[in-house]
Amino acid sequence: MALAPAANTPGTTSKMIIDATTPVAPDNRGHFDTPVRDLPETPEWADRLRALIAAR
């Protein structure tokens, strides 16, 4: 039985169904509550970028 008969693309030989309704455990790959801090050289780079933009 075809999944979508209107989608018969030449060269398609197989189809796959993904059940995205299956519950999974939460993703615990990092500490996303850690605040982000600028690098010490950030002000210097910002000044360089402003100078380059002004020179345009």
Biopython code that builds the backbone (N, CA, C, O; Angstrom):
import numpy as np
from Bio.PDB.StructureBuilder import StructureBuilder

atoms = [
    (1, "MET", "N", (0.841, -1.175, 0.000)),
    (1, "MET", "CA", (0.000, 0.000, 0.000)),
    (1, "MET", "C", (0.892, 1.247, 0.000)),
    (1, "MET", "O", (1.792, 1.364, 0.832)),
    (2, "ALA", "N", (0.653, 2.145, -0.899)),
    (2, "ALA", "CA", (1.459, 3.362, -0.996)),
    (2, "ALA", "C", (1.089, 4.331, 0.114)),
    (2, "ALA", "O", (-0.082, 4.465, 0.469)),
    (3, "LEU", "N", (2.112, 5.017, 0.668)),
    (3, "LEU", "CA", (1.852, 6.016, 1.708)),
    (3, "LEU", "C", (1.203, 7.262, 1.119)),
    (3, "LEU", "O", (0.236, 7.781, 1.676)),
    (4, "ALA", "N", (1.719, 7.735, 0.015)),
    (4, "ALA", "CA", (1.164, 8.903, -0.671)),
    (4, "ALA", "C", (1.247, 8.621, -2.170)),
    (4, "ALA", "O", (2.277, 8.899, -2.784)),
    (5, "PRO", "N", (0.209, 8.085, -2.764)),
    (5, "PRO", "CA", (0.264, 7.720, -4.179)),
    (5, "PRO", "C", (0.607, 8.895, -5.095)),
    (5, "PRO", "O", (1.175, 8.682, -6.166)),
    (6, "ALA", "N", (0.280, 10.119, -4.709)),
    (6, "ALA", "CA", (0.585, 11.274, -5.549)),
    (6, "ALA", "C", (2.060, 11.654, -5.498)),
    (6, "ALA", "O", (2.519, 12.459, -6.308)),
    (7, "ALA", "N", (2.798, 11.089, -4.565)),
    (7, "ALA", "CA", (4.210, 11.444, -4.398)),
    (7, "ALA", "C", (5.134, 10.385, -4.987)),
    (7, "ALA", "O", (6.224, 10.163, -4.459)),
    (8, "ASN", "N", (4.731, 9.738, -6.050)),
    (8, "ASN", "CA", (5.583, 8.724, -6.683)),
    (8, "ASN", "C", (6.684, 9.413, -7.472)),
    (8, "ASN", "O", (6.479, 9.802, -8.622)),
    (9, "THR", "N", (7.832, 9.562, -6.867)),
    (9, "THR", "CA", (8.981, 10.197, -7.495)),
    (9, "THR", "C", (9.819, 9.119, -8.167)),
    (9, "THR", "O", (10.080, 8.082, -7.556)),
    (10, "PRO", "N", (10.247, 9.335, -9.406)),
    (10, "PRO", "CA", (11.104, 8.333, -10.050)),
    (10, "PRO", "C", (12.381, 8.123, -9.240)),
    (10, "PRO", "O", (13.025, 9.090, -8.830)),
    (11, "GLY", "N", (12.743, 6.877, -9.011)),
    (11, "GLY", "CA", (13.948, 6.538, -8.267)),
    (11, "GLY", "C", (13.700, 6.262, -6.804)),
    (11, "GLY", "O", (14.609, 5.802, -6.112)),
    (12, "THR", "N", (12.490, 6.527, -6.298)),
    (12, "THR", "CA", (12.174, 6.239, -4.906)),
    (12, "THR", "C", (11.874, 4.753, -4.787)),
    (12, "THR", "O", (10.976, 4.233, -5.450)),
    (13, "THR", "N", (12.629, 4.081, -3.942)),
    (13, "THR", "CA", (12.456, 2.637, -3.820)),
    (13, "THR", "C", (11.949, 2.209, -2.460)),
    (13, "THR", "O", (11.488, 1.077, -2.312)),
    (14, "SER", "N", (12.019, 3.080, -1.454)),
    (14, "SER", "CA", (11.550, 2.696, -0.123)),
    (14, "SER", "C", (11.046, 3.926, 0.617)),
    (14, "SER", "O", (11.347, 5.062, 0.251)),
    (15, "LYS", "N", (10.273, 3.672, 1.664)),
    (15, "LYS", "CA", (9.728, 4.745, 2.476)),
    (15, "LYS", "C", (9.908, 4.396, 3.936)),
    (15, "LYS", "O", (10.073, 3.227, 4.284)),
    (16, "MET", "N", (9.879, 5.425, 4.813)),
    (16, "MET", "CA", (10.046, 5.211, 6.234)),
    (16, "MET", "C", (9.009, 6.055, 6.978)),
    (16, "MET", "O", (8.731, 7.194, 6.601)),
    (17, "ILE", "N", (8.450, 5.482, 8.028)),
    (17, "ILE", "CA", (7.499, 6.205, 8.862)),
    (17, "ILE", "C", (8.168, 6.464, 10.206)),
    (17, "ILE", "O", (8.750, 5.556, 10.799)),
    (18, "ILE", "N", (8.084, 7.716, 10.692)),
    (18, "ILE", "CA", (8.633, 8.082, 11.997)),
    (18, "ILE", "C", (7.467, 8.411, 12.912)),
    (18, "ILE", "O", (6.654, 9.283, 12.607)),
    (19, "ASP", "N", (7.391, 7.713, 14.026)),
    (19, "ASP", "CA", (6.345, 7.976, 15.007)),
    (19, "ASP", "C", (6.886, 9.022, 15.978)),
    (19, "ASP", "O", (7.630, 8.690, 16.901)),
    (20, "ALA", "N", (6.515, 10.281, 15.773)),
    (20, "ALA", "CA", (7.006, 11.378, 16.608)),
    (20, "ALA", "C", (6.138, 11.582, 17.840)),
    (20, "ALA", "O", (6.336, 12.550, 18.575)),
    (21, "THR", "N", (5.184, 10.694, 18.081)),
    (21, "THR", "CA", (4.306, 10.831, 19.242)),
    (21, "THR", "C", (4.781, 10.008, 20.429)),
    (21, "THR", "O", (4.175, 10.063, 21.499)),
    (22, "THR", "N", (5.864, 9.242, 20.256)),
    (22, "THR", "CA", (6.381, 8.413, 21.330)),
    (22, "THR", "C", (7.090, 9.290, 22.356)),
    (22, "THR", "O", (7.993, 10.038, 21.981)),
    (23, "PRO", "N", (6.718, 9.231, 23.637)),
    (23, "PRO", "CA", (7.387, 10.061, 24.637)),
    (23, "PRO", "C", (8.829, 9.594, 24.867)),
    (23, "PRO", "O", (9.117, 8.397, 24.849)),
    (24, "VAL", "N", (9.708, 10.542, 25.078)),
    (24, "VAL", "CA", (11.115, 10.243, 25.356)),
    (24, "VAL", "C", (11.535, 10.998, 26.619)),
    (24, "VAL", "O", (10.869, 11.938, 27.052)),
    (25, "ALA", "N", (12.648, 10.565, 27.193)),
    (25, "ALA", "CA", (13.171, 11.222, 28.397)),
    (25, "ALA", "C", (13.686, 12.622, 28.044)),
    (25, "ALA", "O", (14.060, 12.853, 26.894)),
    (26, "PRO", "N", (13.718, 13.566, 28.998)),
    (26, "PRO", "CA", (14.240, 14.909, 28.722)),
    (26, "PRO", "C", (15.715, 14.873, 28.334)),
    (26, "PRO", "O", (16.458, 13.975, 28.730)),
    (27, "ASP", "N", (16.113, 15.853, 27.563)),
    (27, "ASP", "CA", (17.491, 15.952, 27.092)),
    (27, "ASP", "C", (18.328, 16.686, 28.137)),
    (27, "ASP", "O", (18.069, 17.857, 28.416)),
    (28, "ASN", "N", (19.316, 16.028, 28.714)),
    (28, "ASN", "CA", (20.165, 16.624, 29.762)),
    (28, "ASN", "C", (21.609, 16.702, 29.290)),
    (28, "ASN", "O", (22.488, 16.063, 29.869)),
    (29, "ARG", "N", (21.864, 17.489, 28.233)),
    (29, "ARG", "CA", (23.210, 17.559, 27.695)),
    (29, "ARG", "C", (24.006, 18.768, 28.153)),
    (29, "ARG", "O", (25.149, 18.915, 27.723)),
    (30, "GLY", "N", (23.487, 19.626, 28.980)),
    (30, "GLY", "CA", (24.273, 20.803, 29.350)),
    (30, "GLY", "C", (23.632, 21.572, 30.475)),
    (30, "GLY", "O", (22.525, 21.267, 30.919)),
    (31, "HIS", "N", (24.344, 22.566, 30.921)),
    (31, "HIS", "CA", (23.860, 23.457, 31.972)),
    (31, "HIS", "C", (23.462, 24.767, 31.306)),
    (31, "HIS", "O", (24.292, 25.659, 31.128)),
    (32, "PHE", "N", (22.203, 24.876, 30.943)),
    (32, "PHE", "CA", (21.754, 26.030, 30.193)),
    (32, "PHE", "C", (21.392, 27.207, 31.090)),
    (32, "PHE", "O", (20.971, 28.251, 30.592)),
    (33, "ASP", "N", (21.547, 27.058, 32.390)),
    (33, "ASP", "CA", (21.251, 28.165, 33.282)),
    (33, "ASP", "C", (22.496, 28.975, 33.621)),
    (33, "ASP", "O", (22.409, 29.931, 34.392)),
    (34, "THR", "N", (23.659, 28.617, 33.065)),
    (34, "THR", "CA", (24.900, 29.337, 33.307)),
    (34, "THR", "C", (24.871, 30.656, 32.530)),
    (34, "THR", "O", (24.670, 30.634, 31.315)),
    (35, "PRO", "N", (25.062, 31.794, 33.182)),
    (35, "PRO", "CA", (25.035, 33.073, 32.458)),
    (35, "PRO", "C", (26.218, 33.210, 31.501)),
    (35, "PRO", "O", (27.307, 32.695, 31.754)),
    (36, "VAL", "N", (25.980, 33.903, 30.418)),
    (36, "VAL", "CA", (27.019, 34.127, 29.412)),
    (36, "VAL", "C", (27.759, 35.407, 29.770)),
    (36, "VAL", "O", (27.145, 36.405, 30.147)),
    (37, "ARG", "N", (29.078, 35.369, 29.649)),
    (37, "ARG", "CA", (29.895, 36.548, 29.940)),
    (37, "ARG", "C", (30.725, 36.892, 28.709)),
    (37, "ARG", "O", (31.143, 36.008, 27.962)),
    (38, "ASP", "N", (30.957, 38.178, 28.509)),
    (38, "ASP", "CA", (31.807, 38.611, 27.403)),
    (38, "ASP", "C", (33.254, 38.235, 27.676)),
    (38, "ASP", "O", (33.682, 38.165, 28.828)),
    (39, "LEU", "N", (33.998, 37.995, 26.614)),
    (39, "LEU", "CA", (35.430, 37.755, 26.741)),
    (39, "LEU", "C", (36.126, 39.057, 27.113)),
    (39, "LEU", "O", (35.602, 40.134, 26.830)),
    (40, "PRO", "N", (37.303, 38.980, 27.747)),
    (40, "PRO", "CA", (38.014, 40.209, 28.137)),
    (40, "PRO", "C", (38.361, 41.101, 26.945)),
    (40, "PRO", "O", (38.431, 42.320, 27.095)),
    (41, "GLU", "N", (38.580, 40.515, 25.765)),
    (41, "GLU", "CA", (38.968, 41.317, 24.600)),
    (41, "GLU", "C", (37.772, 41.860, 23.811)),
    (41, "GLU", "O", (37.966, 42.451, 22.749)),
    (42, "THR", "N", (36.555, 41.677, 24.296)),
    (42, "THR", "CA", (35.366, 42.138, 23.585)),
    (42, "THR", "C", (35.360, 43.647, 23.331)),
    (42, "THR", "O", (35.062, 44.052, 22.208)),
    (43, "PRO", "N", (35.672, 44.499, 24.311)),
    (43, "PRO", "CA", (35.664, 45.951, 24.025)),
    (43, "PRO", "C", (36.646, 46.341, 22.914)),
    (43, "PRO", "O", (36.348, 47.210, 22.095)),
    (44, "GLU", "N", (37.816, 45.695, 22.892)),
    (44, "GLU", "CA", (38.805, 46.012, 21.852)),
    (44, "GLU", "C", (38.267, 45.635, 20.470)),
    (44, "GLU", "O", (38.406, 46.404, 19.519)),
    (45, "TRP", "N", (37.658, 44.465, 20.358)),
    (45, "TRP", "CA", (37.095, 44.036, 19.073)),
    (45, "TRP", "C", (35.940, 44.944, 18.656)),
    (45, "TRP", "O", (35.808, 45.270, 17.476)),
    (46, "ALA", "N", (35.119, 45.347, 19.590)),
    (46, "ALA", "CA", (34.006, 46.244, 19.266)),
    (46, "ALA", "C", (34.527, 47.579, 18.733)),
    (46, "ALA", "O", (33.975, 48.127, 17.780)),
    (47, "ASP", "N", (35.595, 48.103, 19.352)),
    (47, "ASP", "CA", (36.191, 49.363, 18.870)),
    (47, "ASP", "C", (36.740, 49.187, 17.461)),
    (47, "ASP", "O", (36.573, 50.070, 16.620)),
    (48, "ARG", "N", (37.389, 48.063, 17.191)),
    (48, "ARG", "CA", (37.923, 47.805, 15.845)),
    (48, "ARG", "C", (36.801, 47.728, 14.813)),
    (48, "ARG", "O", (36.924, 48.277, 13.718)),
    (49, "LEU", "N", (35.724, 47.059, 15.154)),
    (49, "LEU", "CA", (34.592, 46.943, 14.238)),
    (49, "LEU", "C", (33.958, 48.304, 13.971)),
    (49, "LEU", "O", (33.600, 48.612, 12.833)),
    (50, "ARG", "N", (33.817, 49.122, 15.020)),
    (50, "ARG", "CA", (33.247, 50.460, 14.839)),
    (50, "ARG", "C", (34.149, 51.297, 13.921)),
    (50, "ARG", "O", (33.658, 52.047, 13.078)),
    (51, "ALA", "N", (35.454, 51.163, 14.089)),
    (51, "ALA", "CA", (36.396, 51.909, 13.233)),
    (51, "ALA", "C", (36.289, 51.451, 11.777)),
    (51, "ALA", "O", (36.326, 52.277, 10.866)),
    (52, "LEU", "N", (36.158, 50.147, 11.555)),
    (52, "LEU", "CA", (36.009, 49.627, 10.193)),
    (52, "LEU", "C", (34.707, 50.110, 9.560)),
    (52, "LEU", "O", (34.684, 50.458, 8.379)),
    (53, "ILE", "N", (33.642, 50.135, 10.323)),
    (53, "ILE", "CA", (32.351, 50.588, 9.794)),
    (53, "ILE", "C", (32.410, 52.081, 9.478)),
    (53, "ILE", "O", (31.873, 52.521, 8.462)),
    (54, "ALA", "N", (33.053, 52.852, 10.334)),
    (54, "ALA", "CA", (33.165, 54.298, 10.121)),
    (54, "ALA", "C", (34.021, 54.612, 8.898)),
    (54, "ALA", "O", (33.811, 55.629, 8.238)),
    (55, "ALA", "N", (34.987, 53.743, 8.593)),
    (55, "ALA", "CA", (35.889, 53.976, 7.458)),
    (55, "ALA", "C", (35.228, 53.651, 6.122)),
    (55, "ALA", "O", (35.774, 53.985, 5.071)),
    (56, "ARG", "N", (34.093, 53.024, 6.146)),
    (56, "ARG", "CA", (33.417, 52.666, 4.887)),
    (56, "ARG", "C", (32.938, 53.835, 4.179)),
    (56, "ARG", "O", (32.348, 53.709, 3.105)),
]
sb = StructureBuilder()
sb.init_structure("model")
sb.init_model(0)
sb.init_chain("A")
sb.init_seg("    ")
for serial, (resi, resn, name, xyz) in enumerate(atoms, 1):
    if name == "N":
        sb.init_residue(resn, " ", resi, " ")
    sb.init_atom(name, np.array(xyz, "f"), 0.0, 1.0, " ", f" {name:<3s}", serial, name[0])
structure = sb.get_structure()
